[in-house]
């Protein structure tokens, strides 16, 4: 059984966190949330508690979420096959409707509710609201259906939420100029939102420790990656599948001026606090 911290140790922990709180107070931090941390109820509550704590210290937190497992579950119930190409979900017309229903409806509002339970104030948004996330059809070698390529982020709905003391919780669906709804990869959306907001930091929660040289070896974590190393890691197969959009999104955020992009293990309780309030941090950091 874990022993409680002594009063001195509690004071030391709080004192050690102070410089980081001062560093980030008033700054925008974008957190991309998805994967197993969304499935496990205890982990989900720990993540929301961390986000509320950050907001209470004066950090302007923006939560961008996916919901892949819940989407796949609902598609299964409806008899619609889940299909992925290059780490992205193939989205036909029926799947697009399910994505909108699950992400902008159930998943988004569940997170808003849980933030409230944890003592915070959140406002649920999706990319359709106020034309926040404007897209066109993603072009590529293979047709992904209604998967969007972001053309513009209108930050006004997010800015308004932050200015009024709310934590914006954003579901990643968007619209084109004709009002057609598109599915958007949550990692991609988070990076573009972070860039548009001039965020200090973007934190991506994943299902593994970070970028691994060998996913079967827990000790093969790559702690830091320069942008000029990314393509070589893709060519070597170290970055593959669903990790490709995650890494490319982190790289994109840094290229667009976000000061720090990190990928951390969302399965570890309070991993966000460990990353933000310590020199060592955890996971993989992307730099220029």
C-alpha positions in Angstrom: 0.0 0.0 0.0 1.3 3.5 -0.9 2.4 5.5 2.1 1.1 9.1 2.2 3.6 11.9 1.5 4.9 13.7 4.5 4.1 17.4 4.9 7.7 18.3 3.8 7.5 16.1 0.8 4.1 17.5 -0.2 5.6 21.0 0.1 8.6 20.0 -2.0 6.3 18.6 -4.8 4.3 21.9 -4.9 7.4 24.1 -4.8 9.0 22.1 -7.6 5.9 22.6 -9.8 5.8 26.4 -9.2 8.3 27.4 -11.9 6.4 25.4 -14.5 3.1 26.8 -13.4 4.6 30.3 -13.8 5.9 29.4 -17.2 2.6 28.3 -18.6 0.1 30.6 -16.8 -1.8 32.5 -19.4 -0.4 30.4 -22.2 -2.5 28.1 -24.4 -1.8 24.3 -24.2 -3.6 22.0 -26.6 -4.2 18.4 -25.5 -5.1 15.8 -28.0 -7.0 13.0 -26.3 -7.8 9.6 -27.6 -7.0 5.9 -27.4 -7.2 3.7 -24.4 -7.2 6.7 -22.0 -10.7 7.3 -23.3 -11.9 3.7 -22.6 -10.6 3.2 -19.1 -13.0 5.1 -16.7 -10.3 5.6 -14.1 -7.8 6.9 -16.6 -10.4 9.1 -18.2 -11.2 10.7 -14.8 -7.5 11.2 -14.1 -7.0 13.0 -17.5 -10.0 15.3 -16.9 -8.8 16.0 -13.3 -5.4 17.0 -14.7 -7.0 19.3 -17.3 -9.1 21.0 -14.6 -6.0 21.4 -12.4 -4.1 23.1 -15.3 -7.1 25.4 -15.9 -7.3 26.4 -12.2 -3.6 27.4 -12.3 -4.3 29.8 -15.1 -3.3 27.7 -18.1 -5.6 28.1 -21.0 -6.3 24.5 -21.9 -7.9 23.4 -25.2 -9.0 19.7 -25.4 -9.2 18.2 -28.8 -10.5 14.7 -28.9 -11.0 11.7 -31.2 -13.2 8.7 -30.4 -12.0 5.9 -32.7 -13.0 3.0 -30.4 -16.5 4.4 -29.8 -16.9 5.0 -33.5 -15.8 1.5 -34.3 -18.1 0.1 -31.7 -21.2 2.0 -33.0 -20.3 1.0 -36.6 -20.2 -2.6 -35.5 -23.6 -2.4 -33.9 -25.0 -0.9 -37.2 -23.3 -3.6 -39.3 -20.9 -1.2 -41.0 -17.3 -2.4 -41.4 -14.5 -0.3 -40.0 -11.7 0.2 -42.7 -8.4 2.0 -42.3 -6.0 3.1 -45.0 -2.6 4.5 -44.0 -3.8 4.9 -40.4 -6.8 6.9 -41.5 -10.5 5.7 -41.3 -12.2 5.2 -44.6 -15.4 7.3 -44.3 -18.3 6.6 -46.6 -21.6 8.5 -46.3 -23.0 6.2 -43.7 -19.8 6.3 -41.6 -19.6 10.1 -41.8 -23.0 10.3 -40.2 -21.9 7.9 -37.4 -18.7 9.8 -36.8 -20.7 13.1 -36.4 -23.2 11.5 -34.1 -20.6 9.8 -31.9 -17.9 12.5 -31.8 -20.1 15.7 -31.6 -22.8 14.0 -29.6 -22.0 11.3 -27.1 -18.2 11.5 -26.8 -18.0 15.3 -26.6 -20.8 15.7 -24.1 -19.5 12.8 -21.9 -16.1 14.7 -21.6 -17.8 18.0 -20.9 -19.9 16.3 -18.2 -16.8 14.6 -16.6 -14.9 17.9 -16.5 -17.8 19.3 -14.6 -17.8 16.4 -12.2 -14.1 17.1 -11.6 -14.8 20.8 -10.7 -14.1 22.4 -14.0 -16.2 24.4 -16.6 -16.1 23.1 -20.1 -17.9 24.0 -23.3 -18.5 21.3 -26.0 -17.7 22.4 -29.6 -17.2 20.7 -32.9 -15.6 21.9 -36.1 -19.0 22.6 -37.6 -19.8 25.2 -35.0 -19.2 28.7 -36.4 -17.4 27.1 -39.3 -14.5 26.5 -37.0 -12.8 23.8 -39.0 -13.2 24.3 -42.7 -12.1 21.5 -45.0 -11.9 20.1 -48.5 -11.9 16.5 -49.5 -8.5 14.9 -48.7 -6.7 14.1 -52.0 -4.3 11.2 -52.1 -3.4 8.0 -53.9 -6.4 6.2 -52.4 -9.9 7.6 -52.0 -10.7 7.9 -48.3 -14.3 9.0 -48.8 -15.5 11.9 -46.6 -12.1 12.5 -44.9 -11.3 16.2 -44.8 -8.1 18.2 -45.4 -8.2 21.3 -43.3 -8.1 24.6 -45.2 -8.8 27.0 -42.4 -9.3 27.2 -38.6 -11.5 30.0 -37.4 -10.4 30.3 -33.8 -13.2 32.7 -32.7 -15.4 30.0 -31.1 -12.4 28.7 -29.2 -11.2 32.2 -28.2 -14.7 33.1 -26.9 -14.8 30.0 -24.8 -11.4 30.7 -23.3 -12.2 34.4 -22.6 -15.3 33.4 -20.7 -13.5 30.9 -18.5 -14.5 27.7 -20.2 -12.3 24.8 -21.3 -13.1 24.2 -25.0 -13.7 20.5 -25.8 -13.5 20.1 -29.5 -14.8 17.2 -31.6 -12.9 16.8 -34.9 -15.5 17.0 -37.6 -15.5 19.8 -40.2 -17.4 21.2 -43.1 -16.7 22.2 -46.7 -18.0 25.3 -48.5 -21.2 23.4 -49.4 -21.9 22.3 -45.8 -20.8 18.7 -46.3 -19.6 17.1 -43.1 -16.2 15.5 -43.1 -14.3 13.2 -40.7 -10.9 14.7 -39.7 -8.0 12.8 -38.1 -7.9 14.1 -34.5 -4.1 14.4 -34.4 -4.1 16.5 -37.6 -6.9 18.7 -36.3 -5.2 19.2 -32.9 -2.0 20.3 -34.7 -3.8 22.8 -36.9 -5.8 24.2 -34.0 -2.6 24.6 -31.9 -0.9 26.4 -34.7 -3.8 28.7 -35.4 -4.0 29.6 -31.6 -0.3 30.2 -31.3 -0.2 27.6 -28.6 2.8 27.2 -26.3 2.6 23.4 -26.2 0.7 20.5 -27.8 0.5 17.2 -25.9 -0.7 14.1 -27.7 -1.8 11.2 -25.6 -1.1 7.8 -27.1 -1.5 4.1 -26.3 2.3 3.5 -26.0 5.2 5.3 -24.2 5.8 7.5 -27.3 7.7 6.9 -30.5 9.4 3.5 -30.2 12.1 2.0 -32.3 10.5 -1.4 -31.6 6.9 -1.4 -30.3 7.5 -4.7 -28.6 10.4 -3.3 -26.6 9.4 -0.9 -23.8 13.0 0.3 -23.5 13.2 1.4 -27.1 11.6 4.8 -26.6 13.0 7.6 -28.7 13.0 10.6 -26.3 13.5 13.4 -28.9 13.1 13.7 -32.7 14.2 16.5 -34.9 11.9 17.4 -37.8 14.6 16.5 -40.3 14.7 13.0 -38.9 11.0 12.2 -39.4 11.1 11.1 -43.1 14.0 8.7 -42.5 12.1 7.1 -39.6 9.1 6.6 -41.9 11.4 5.1 -44.6 12.8 2.7 -42.0 9.4 1.6 -40.9 9.8 2.9 -37.4 7.0 5.3 -38.0 4.2 3.4 -39.6 0.4 2.8 -39.6 -1.6 5.0 -37.2 1.7 6.5 -35.9 2.3 8.3 -39.2 -0.5 11.0 -38.7 0.4 11.4 -35.0 4.1 12.1 -35.8 3.4 14.2 -38.8 0.9 16.3 -36.8 3.5 16.9 -34.1 6.0 17.9 -36.7 3.5 20.2 -38.4 2.7 22.0 -35.1 6.4 22.7 -34.5 6.9 23.9 -38.1 4.0 26.3 -37.6 5.5 27.9 -34.5 4.2 25.8 -31.6 7.1 25.9 -29.1 6.9 22.3 -27.9 5.1 19.1 -29.2 5.2 16.0 -27.2 3.7 12.5 -27.5 3.1 10.8 -24.1 1.6 7.6 -22.7 -2.0 8.2 -21.9 -2.2 4.9 -20.0 -0.2 6.4 -17.2 -2.3 8.2 -14.7 -1.5 12.0 -14.5 1.0 11.7 -17.3 0.0 15.3 -18.4 1.2 16.7 -15.1 4.4 14.6 -15.1 5.2 16.0 -18.6 4.4 19.6 -17.9 5.7 20.0 -14.4 9.1 18.4 -14.5 12.4 18.8 -16.4 12.6 15.2 -17.5 9.0 14.9 -18.8 8.0 11.6 -20.4 7.4 10.4 -23.9 8.8 11.8 -27.2 9.5 15.5 -27.8 9.6 16.9 -31.4 11.9 19.8 -32.1 13.2 21.8 -35.1 
